[in-house]
Amino acid sequence: MENKIGIEAEYILRDKSGKVIIPPAYADRDGFPVLGEIRGEPGTTVEETITNFMKAKIHIERLLNKGGNTISFEAVSNVPLKTYKEAMAIIRDNDEGKDALLSTIMNIYSIDISDYSDQIIKDNKIQGCRASCGLHIHFSSNISDERTINETQYEEIDLPIKILDGKAETTISLYKCKGYEEKEKIKVSTSQLNRPTVEWIVKSMDEKFFDRFAPEKKDRTKFRQPGFFECKPYGFEYRSLSSTPESINALLEIVEFSFKLLNNLKNFNYRKFK
């Protein structure tokens, strides 16, 4: 069994005057391009997971902290109209739209965000939008097994049936097993992360961390609600946490708890989970 946890943190990029700016295209950024993303490679241990994320974080900081720019982890940020329009133009021109995510992101509490809006409206006019940095935790748990397929090797042996003048006049051919030769190796793998286990992990993460790092209820954007996750080929991504200085400083606790949940899957009782 192999368990892996990965960390992805969204951020806001600000210039030296504190103004929100869009991260450059060569930096990793979200489908909503106002938000940049720091993606750490998944790890099989707490230390590896956090180390991979911190390496990615330092790389992004060195890449973007030029000319006084700074990356900032913020639960909610007001993006001015000009920057918001620039982001929407990038979405239209480059198909970086986040609306496609609405079909893949799910919620264990059936919270529907299809009609939510984060636009800032005043006097019936759009003034900008609210952006929220997310801290996404990637879960993977696979059980695998490997089998070697061997092919039997035979040796032909001729046995005499009739002997005339000391020579075999009639023989019969038989085959003797002389060993085995490896033909191929077959490896099978299955994920432990089915719908009940995913919902149990998401609920456990909500109960442990959501209220601690979430903004006030009135300030939450549509994606900063409890219960959000997205299925991935390797497992799933828990998406409800806010990326803030407080949650980044608590990564050790968050990752330790995440691995604890995966390690406890072998004891998961489907009948008791609701």
LINWO-V286619 format. One record per pair of residues at least 12 apart in sequence whose C-alpha atoms are under 10 Angstrom apart, sorted by the first residue. I is the first residue (numbers start at 1). J is the second residue. If there is no record, write none. Layout:
I,J
I,J
//
This chain:
1,141
1,142
1,143
1,144
1,145
1,189
1,190
1,191
1,192
1,263
2,44
2,140
2,141
2,142
2,143
2,144
2,191
2,262
2,263
3,42
3,43
3,44
3,45
3,139
3,140
3,141
3,142
3,143
3,191
3,192
3,259
3,262
3,263
4,41
4,42
4,43
4,44
4,45
4,46
4,48
4,49
4,138
4,139
4,140
4,141
4,142
4,234
4,235
4,258
4,259
4,262
5,40
5,41
5,42
5,43
5,44
5,45
5,46
5,48
5,49
5,50
5,137
5,138
5,139
5,140
5,141
5,237
5,255
5,256
5,258
5,259
5,262
6,39
6,40
6,41
6,42
6,43
6,44
6,46
6,48
6,49
6,50
6,52
6,53
6,136
6,137
6,138
6,139
6,140
6,237
6,255
6,258
7,38
7,39
7,40
7,41
7,42
7,43
7,49
7,50
7,52
7,53
7,54
7,135
7,136
7,137
7,138
7,139
7,237
7,238
7,251
7,254
7,255
8,37
8,38
8,39
8,40
8,41
8,42
8,53
8,56
8,57
8,134
8,135
8,136
8,137
8,138
8,237
8,239
8,243
9,35
9,36
9,37
9,38
9,39
9,40
9,53
9,57
9,73
9,133
9,134
9,135
9,136
9,137
9,241
9,242
9,243
9,244
9,247
9,248
10,28
10,29
10,30
10,34
10,35
10,36
10,37
10,38
10,39
10,71
10,72
10,73
10,74
10,75
10,132
10,133
10,134
10,135
10,136
10,242
10,243
10,244
11,23
11,29
11,30
11,34
11,35
11,36
11,37
11,38
11,70
11,71
11,72
11,73
11,74
11,75
11,131
11,132
11,133
11,134
11,135
11,243
11,244
12,33
12,34
12,35
12,36
12,37
12,70
12,71
12,72
12,73
12,74
12,75
12,76
12,77
12,79
12,131
12,132
12,133
13,34
13,35
13,36
13,64
13,65
13,69
13,70
13,71
13,72
13,73
14,64
14,65
14,68
14,69
14,70
14,71
14,72
15,64
15,65
15,66
15,67
15,68
15,69
15,70
15,71
16,65
16,66
16,67
16,68
16,69
16,70
17,68
17,69
18,68
18,69
18,70
19,69
19,79
19,80
19,83
20,34
20,35
20,69
20,70
20,71
20,72
20,77
20,78
20,79
20,80
20,83
20,84
21,33
21,34
21,35
21,69
21,79
21,80
21,82
21,83
21,84
21,86
21,87
22,34
22,35
22,36
22,83
22,84
22,86
22,87
23,35
23,36
23,37
23,64
23,71
24,36
24,64
25,90
26,63
27,60
27,63
27,64
28,60
29,96
30,96
30,97
30,98
31,87
31,90
31,91
31,94
31,95
31,96
31,97
31,98
31,99
31,100
31,101
32,84
32,87
32,88
32,90
32,91
32,96
32,97
32,98
32,99
32,131
33,84
33,86
33,87
33,88
33,89
33,90
33,91
33,96
33,97
33,98
34,79
34,83
34,84
34,86
34,87
34,88
34,90
34,131
34,132
34,133
35,73
35,87
35,131
35,132
35,133
35,134
36,60
36,71
36,72
36,133
37,56
37,57
37,60
37,133
37,134
37,135
38,53
38,54
38,55
38,56
38,57
38,58
38,59
38,60
38,61
38,135
39,52
39,53
39,54
39,55
39,56
39,57
39,60
39,136
40,52
40,53
40,54
40,55
40,56
40,57
40,138
41,53
41,55
41,56
41,138
42,137
42,138
42,139
42,140
43,140
44,140
44,141
44,259
45,255
45,256
45,259
46,251
46,252
46,253
46,254
46,255
46,256
46,257
46,258
46,259
47,252
47,255
47,256
49,251
49,252
49,255
49,256
50,251
50,252
50,255
53,251
57,71
72,133
72,243
72,244
72,245
73,132
73,133
73,134
73,135
73,242
73,243
73,244
73,245
73,246
73,247
73,248
74,131
74,132
74,133
74,134
74,215
74,242
74,243
74,244
74,245
74,246
75,130
75,131
75,132
75,133
75,134
75,135
75,213
75,214
75,215
75,216
75,219
75,220
75,221
75,224
75,241
75,242
75,243
75,244
75,245
76,130
76,131
76,132
76,133
76,134
76,214
76,215
76,216
76,219
76,220
76,221
76,224
76,242
76,243
76,244
77,129
77,130
77,131
77,132
77,133
77,219
77,221
78,118
78,119
78,120
78,127
78,128
78,129
78,130
78,131
78,132
79,119
79,120
79,127
79,128
79,129
79,130
79,131
80,120
80,126
80,127
80,128
80,129
80,130
81,119
81,120
81,126
81,127
81,128
81,129
82,127
82,128
83,128
83,129
84,119
84,126
84,127
84,128
84,129
84,130
84,131
85,128
85,129
99,114
101,230
102,114
102,230
103,230
104,229
104,230
104,231
104,232
105,223
105,228
105,229
105,230
105,231
105,237
105,238
105,239
106,227
106,228
106,229
106,230
106,231
106,238
106,239
107,199
107,202
107,225
107,226
107,227
107,228
107,229
107,230
107,238
107,239
107,240
108,195
108,198
108,199
108,200
108,202
108,203
108,226
108,227
108,228
108,229
109,199
109,203
109,225
109,226
109,227
109,228
110,227
110,228
111,222
111,225
111,226
111,227
111,228
112,222
113,221
113,222
113,223
113,225
114,222
115,222
116,221
116,222
116,223
117,129
117,130
117,221
117,222
118,130
118,131
118,132
118,219
118,220
118,221
118,222
118,223
119,131
119,221
129,221
130,219
130,220
130,221
130,222
131,220
131,221
131,222
131,223
132,215
132,219
132,220
132,221
132,222
132,223
132,224
132,242
132,243
132,244
133,221
133,223
133,224
133,241
133,242
133,243
133,244
134,214
134,223
134,224
134,238
134,239
134,240
134,241
134,242
134,243
134,244
135,224
135,238
135,239
135,240
135,241
135,242
135,243
135,244
135,247
135,248
135,251
136,228
136,229
136,230
136,237
136,238
136,239
136,240
136,241
136,242
136,243
137,205
137,229
137,236
137,237
137,238
137,239
137,240
137,241
137,254
137,255
137,258
138,229
138,230
138,231
138,232
138,234
138,235
138,236
138,237
138,238
138,239
138,258
139,193
139,198
139,201
139,231
139,232
139,234
139,235
139,236
139,237
139,238
139,258
139,259
139,261
139,262
140,191
140,192
140,193
140,232
140,233
140,234
140,235
140,236
140,237
140,259
140,262
141,190
141,191
141,192
141,193
141,234
141,235
141,236
141,259
141,262
141,263
141,265
142,188
142,189
142,190
142,191
142,192
142,193
142,234
142,235
143,188
143,189
143,190
143,191
143,192
144,187
144,188
144,189
144,190
144,191
145,186
145,187
145,188
145,189
145,190
146,185
146,186
146,187
146,188
146,189
147,184
147,185
147,186
147,187
147,188
148,182
148,183
148,184
148,185
148,186
148,187
149,180
149,181
149,182
149,183
149,184
149,185
149,186
150,179
150,180
150,181
150,182
150,183
150,184
150,185
151,179
151,180
151,181
151,182
151,183
151,184
152,177
152,178
152,179
152,180
152,181
152,182
152,183
153,175
153,176
153,177
153,178
153,179
153,180
153,181
154,174
154,175
154,176
154,177
154,178
154,179
154,180
155,174
155,175
155,176
155,177
155,178
155,179
156,173
156,174
156,175
156,176
156,177
156,178
157,171
157,172
157,173
157,174
157,175
157,176
158,170
158,171
158,172
158,173
158,174
158,175
159,171
159,172
159,173
159,174
160,172
160,173
191,233
191,234
191,235
192,235
192,262
192,265
192,266
193,231
193,234
193,235
193,236
193,262
193,265
194,231
194,235
194,236
195,231
196,268
196,269
196,270
196,271
196,273
196,274
197,261
197,262
197,265
197,268
197,269
197,270
197,273
198,229
198,230
198,231
198,235
198,236
198,237
198,238
199,227
199,228
199,229
199,273
199,274
200,261
200,265
200,268
200,270
200,273
200,274
201,227
201,238
201,258
201,261
201,262
201,265
202,226
202,227
202,228
202,229
202,236
202,237
202,238
202,239
202,240
203,226
203,227
203,228
203,238
204,227
204,257
204,258
204,261
205,226
205,227
205,238
205,240
205,241
205,254
205,257
205,258
205,261
206,225
206,226
206,227
206,228
206,238
206,240
206,241
207,226
207,227
208,254
208,257
209,226
209,240
209,241
209,242
209,247
209,250
209,253
209,254
210,224
210,225
210,226
210,227
210,240
210,241
210,242
211,225
211,226
211,241
211,242
212,241
212,242
212,246
212,247
213,240
213,241
213,242
213,243
213,244
213,245
213,246
213,247
213,250
214,226
214,240
214,241
214,242
214,243
214,244
214,247
215,241
215,242
215,244
220,242
222,240
223,239
223,240
223,241
223,242
224,239
224,240
224,241
224,242
225,239
225,240
225,241
225,242
226,238
226,239
226,240
226,241
227,239
227,240
227,241
228,240
228,241
//
